[in-house]
Amino acid sequence: MAVADSDQRFALIKENLAEVLNEEIIKKILDEGKHPKIYWGTATTGRPHCGYFVPAIKIAQFLAAGCDVTILLADIHGFLDNLKAPIELVMHRAEFYRHIITTMLKAVGVPTDKLRVVLGSSYQKSPEYVMDVYKMASLISEHDAKKAGAEVVKQTDNAPLSGLLYPILQVLDEQYLDCDAQFGGMDQRKLFTAAKEWLPKLGYRERAHLLNPMVPGLHGGKMSSSDPDSKIDLLDPPEVVAKKIRKAHAAPQVVEENGLLAFIEFVLLPAARLRGDGEFRVERERDGLEPLVYTGIEKITEDYKNDVLTPQLIKPAITRELNALLAPIQEAFQASKEWQEIADKAYPPPPKKEKKVKNKGTRYPGAAKGQEQQKEAAPAADGAPKEELPVRPNGEALN
């Protein structure tokens, strides 16, 4: 899918976004016939799941609109965020992310020649970058750093100082990755507005910011790596995908916080448009009816509200389309010995818990006392003679 006209390119860049800050920066670049440079960062902590299709589809649209896209595998960020993962695991996970995200983009048929993948530690330890961290740390208050990272960095009582460094690094990344815009979720809005204010303090230019809405997971809330029931792993086999979607919460005729409808809107329909057909098809053979074919979320929402489109109809359709998206990713994984070895190192199985041997004690009264007396009467382990017990004049031992 190629988009040439600047207005069409901008429309594709903005599609499904919740907000764009400083959009004039991007429009000017497009009007000049140039390629906006956009970056998206992800901390390499948990295991990527199907929720990652939401930013991946937007990245695919940026590429289709002729943008130069940088994906930052933020390994140091992942370590700084309240130590969510040990630094050794974070490095392996960054390589896992590199494989899976690039394969996700190829799965929707978008050329990746304008895609650049950068490891955070490849430049975030340079003298220039570290000096800028010190400079910004001297200009930013503790209150402002906490506020900027409030919805991004894990908040705890007596949190480590690293959480205050996290937003500073993310702001500086805009400069060091030489981008025109940063892309992220609405949960990063405070950090993005901080970037607009903080970068000029060091003499650097403001960037635009592209904000994705927070899309509900299959159970209506956030799709979480730590909750197996709320997410579908990108390497889950088709039967597991089908089972998880069958268990997904979707009340009939209720469209608010409906994770299934959101997945269609933000993943399946845009992916279909990138592939060229732009359709979401719902089969009704079991009822002896013609299939329902949709090209936009508005009609899907309307039919769902009117109970024309039910959870029982929509779940098999989502399962079919999602498994079609996952198939090339899983084929690439099975074909790559290197990727499989990286997965084993990045996500090792948890250590098995050792069974504690329960001390059942003795089975009759007085046994412990008798055992103690036997112990005292036994020779010392080092071969030394045992201590003589004091005796009465009549020869009986004193207890």
Solvent accessible surface area in square Angstrom, and as a share of the most:
residue,aa,sasa,rsa
1,M,111,0.50
2,A,104,0.80
3,V,26,0.15
4,A,95,0.74
5,D,69,0.36
6,S,31,0.20
7,D,102,0.53
8,Q,108,0.48
9,R,16,0.06
10,F,21,0.09
11,A,63,0.49
12,L,12,0.06
13,I,0,0.00
14,K,77,0.33
15,E,48,0.22
16,N,43,0.22
17,L,27,0.13
18,A,54,0.42
19,E,51,0.23
20,V,24,0.14
21,L,20,0.10
22,N,32,0.16
23,E,57,0.25
24,E,108,0.49
25,I,37,0.19
26,I,0,0.00
27,K,82,0.35
28,K,129,0.55
29,I,27,0.14
30,L,4,0.02
31,D,101,0.52
32,E,88,0.39
33,G,52,0.50
34,K,119,0.50
35,H,84,0.37
36,P,0,0.00
37,K,71,0.30
38,I,2,0.01
39,Y,2,0.01
40,W,21,0.07
41,G,24,0.23
42,T,12,0.07
43,A,26,0.20
44,T,0,0.00
45,T,20,0.12
46,G,26,0.25
47,R,65,0.24
48,P,1,0.01
49,H,13,0.06
50,C,1,0.01
51,G,17,0.16
52,Y,39,0.15
53,F,1,0.00
54,V,16,0.09
55,P,22,0.14
56,A,6,0.04
57,I,3,0.01
58,K,6,0.03
59,I,0,0.00
60,A,0,0.00
61,Q,3,0.01
62,F,0,0.00
63,L,14,0.07
64,A,11,0.08
65,A,0,0.00
66,G,17,0.16
67,C,0,0.00
68,D,47,0.24
69,V,2,0.01
70,T,10,0.06
71,I,1,0.01
72,L,3,0.01
73,L,0,0.00
74,A,5,0.04
75,D,0,0.00
76,I,32,0.16
77,H,5,0.02
78,G,0,0.00
79,F,74,0.31
80,L,20,0.10
81,D,5,0.03
82,N,33,0.17
83,L,108,0.54
84,K,107,0.45
85,A,2,0.01
86,P,75,0.47
87,I,64,0.32
88,E,115,0.51
89,L,39,0.20
90,V,0,0.00
91,M,82,0.37
92,H,70,0.31
93,R,35,0.13
94,A,1,0.00
95,E,57,0.26
96,F,1,0.00
97,Y,1,0.00
98,R,73,0.27
99,H,44,0.20
100,I,1,0.01
101,I,4,0.02
102,T,29,0.17
103,T,20,0.11
104,M,2,0.01
105,L,1,0.00
106,K,126,0.53
107,A,19,0.14
108,V,2,0.01
109,G,56,0.54
110,V,10,0.06
111,P,90,0.57
112,T,35,0.20
113,D,123,0.64
114,K,73,0.31
115,L,28,0.14
116,R,117,0.43
117,V,34,0.19
118,V,21,0.12
119,L,36,0.18
120,G,0,0.00
121,S,15,0.10
122,S,81,0.52
123,Y,33,0.12
124,Q,8,0.04
125,K,141,0.60
126,S,34,0.22
127,P,107,0.67
128,E,111,0.50
129,Y,2,0.01
130,V,47,0.27
131,M,100,0.45
132,D,8,0.04
133,V,15,0.09
134,Y,132,0.50
135,K,96,0.41
136,M,1,0.00
137,A,47,0.36
138,S,91,0.59
139,L,91,0.45
140,I,19,0.10
141,S,56,0.36
142,E,104,0.47
143,H,126,0.56
144,D,55,0.28
145,A,5,0.04
146,K,105,0.44
147,K,113,0.48
148,A,4,0.03
149,G,2,0.02
150,A,37,0.29
151,E,100,0.45
152,V,33,0.19
153,V,10,0.06
154,K,107,0.45
155,Q,105,0.46
156,T,62,0.36
157,D,142,0.74
158,N,159,0.82
159,A,50,0.39
160,P,55,0.35
161,L,130,0.65
162,S,20,0.13
163,G,14,0.14
164,L,36,0.18
165,L,59,0.29
166,Y,14,0.05
167,P,0,0.00
168,I,7,0.04
169,L,11,0.06
170,Q,15,0.07
171,V,0,0.00
172,L,0,0.00
173,D,0,0.00
174,E,0,0.00
175,Q,52,0.23
176,Y,67,0.25
177,L,6,0.03
178,D,74,0.38
179,C,2,0.01
180,D,12,0.06
181,A,0,0.00
182,Q,2,0.01
183,F,2,0.01
184,G,2,0.02
185,G,15,0.14
186,M,63,0.28
187,D,37,0.19
188,Q,28,0.12
189,R,88,0.32
190,K,86,0.37
191,L,0,0.00
192,F,0,0.00
193,T,48,0.28
194,A,12,0.09
195,A,1,0.01
196,K,53,0.22
197,E,101,0.45
198,W,4,0.01
199,L,0,0.00
200,P,61,0.38
201,K,95,0.40
202,L,35,0.18
203,G,68,0.65
204,Y,56,0.21
205,R,112,0.41
206,E,65,0.29
207,R,3,0.01
208,A,0,0.00
209,H,0,0.00
210,L,0,0.00
211,L,0,0.00
212,N,9,0.04
213,P,32,0.20
214,M,99,0.44
215,V,31,0.18
216,P,26,0.16
217,G,2,0.02
218,L,7,0.03
219,H,73,0.33
220,G,12,0.11
221,G,45,0.43
222,K,152,0.64
223,M,21,0.09
224,S,33,0.22
225,S,44,0.28
226,S,103,0.66
227,D,61,0.32
228,P,89,0.56
229,D,83,0.43
230,S,9,0.06
231,K,21,0.09
232,I,1,0.01
233,D,14,0.07
234,L,0,0.00
235,L,32,0.16
236,D,20,0.10
237,P,53,0.33
238,P,74,0.46
239,E,117,0.53
240,V,48,0.28
241,V,0,0.00
242,A,22,0.17
243,K,113,0.48
244,K,39,0.17
245,I,1,0.00
246,R,155,0.57
247,K,114,0.48
248,A,4,0.03
249,H,110,0.49
250,A,14,0.11
251,A,33,0.25
252,P,78,0.49
253,Q,92,0.41
254,V,69,0.40
255,V,29,0.17
256,E,122,0.55
257,E,124,0.56
258,N,10,0.05
259,G,1,0.01
260,L,1,0.00
261,L,10,0.05
262,A,10,0.08
263,F,10,0.04
264,I,0,0.00
265,E,47,0.21
266,F,30,0.12
267,V,0,0.00
268,L,8,0.04
269,L,3,0.01
270,P,1,0.00
271,A,1,0.00
272,A,1,0.01
273,R,79,0.29
274,L,8,0.04
275,R,109,0.40
276,G,64,0.61
277,D,85,0.44
278,G,9,0.08
279,E,73,0.33
280,F,1,0.01
281,R,98,0.36
282,V,0,0.00
283,E,69,0.31
284,R,42,0.15
285,E,140,0.63
286,R,199,0.72
287,D,81,0.42
288,G,66,0.64
289,L,93,0.46
290,E,134,0.60
291,P,35,0.22
292,L,28,0.14
293,V,69,0.40
294,Y,6,0.02
295,T,91,0.53
296,G,20,0.19
297,I,29,0.15
298,E,131,0.59
299,K,101,0.43
300,I,0,0.00
301,T,36,0.21
302,E,87,0.39
303,D,9,0.05
304,Y,1,0.00
305,K,101,0.43
306,N,92,0.47
307,D,67,0.35
308,V,68,0.39
309,L,0,0.00
310,T,31,0.18
311,P,7,0.05
312,Q,119,0.53
313,L,25,0.12
314,I,0,0.00
315,K,32,0.13
316,P,80,0.50
317,A,2,0.01
318,I,1,0.00
319,T,21,0.12
320,R,94,0.34
321,E,32,0.14
322,L,3,0.01
323,N,30,0.15
324,A,66,0.51
325,L,4,0.02
326,L,1,0.00
327,A,41,0.32
328,P,50,0.32
329,I,0,0.00
330,Q,31,0.14
331,E,117,0.52
332,A,38,0.29
333,F,28,0.12
334,Q,130,0.58
335,A,90,0.70
336,S,29,0.19
337,K,145,0.61
338,E,107,0.48
339,W,4,0.01
340,Q,53,0.24
341,E,86,0.38
342,I,20,0.10
343,A,9,0.07
344,D,99,0.51
345,K,116,0.49
346,A,0,0.00
347,Y,39,0.15
348,P,65,0.41
349,P,113,0.71
350,P,115,0.72
351,P,124,0.78
352,K,194,0.82
353,K,193,0.82
354,E,160,0.72
355,K,196,0.83
356,K,196,0.83
357,V,148,0.85
358,K,165,0.70
359,N,135,0.69
360,K,158,0.67
361,G,53,0.51
362,T,67,0.39
363,R,208,0.76
364,Y,139,0.53
365,P,133,0.84
366,G,55,0.53
367,A,4,0.03
368,A,68,0.52
369,K,141,0.60
370,G,26,0.25
371,Q,103,0.46
372,E,90,0.40
373,Q,102,0.45
374,Q,130,0.58
375,K,149,0.63
376,E,114,0.51
377,A,64,0.49
378,A,48,0.37
379,P,107,0.67
380,A,46,0.36
381,A,119,0.92
382,D,123,0.64
383,G,66,0.63
384,A,44,0.34
385,P,126,0.79
386,K,103,0.44
387,E,157,0.71
388,E,142,0.64
389,L,116,0.57
390,P,83,0.52
391,V,94,0.54
392,R,106,0.39
393,P,146,0.92
394,N,105,0.54
395,G,54,0.52
396,E,97,0.44
397,A,47,0.36
398,L,70,0.35
399,N,195,1.00
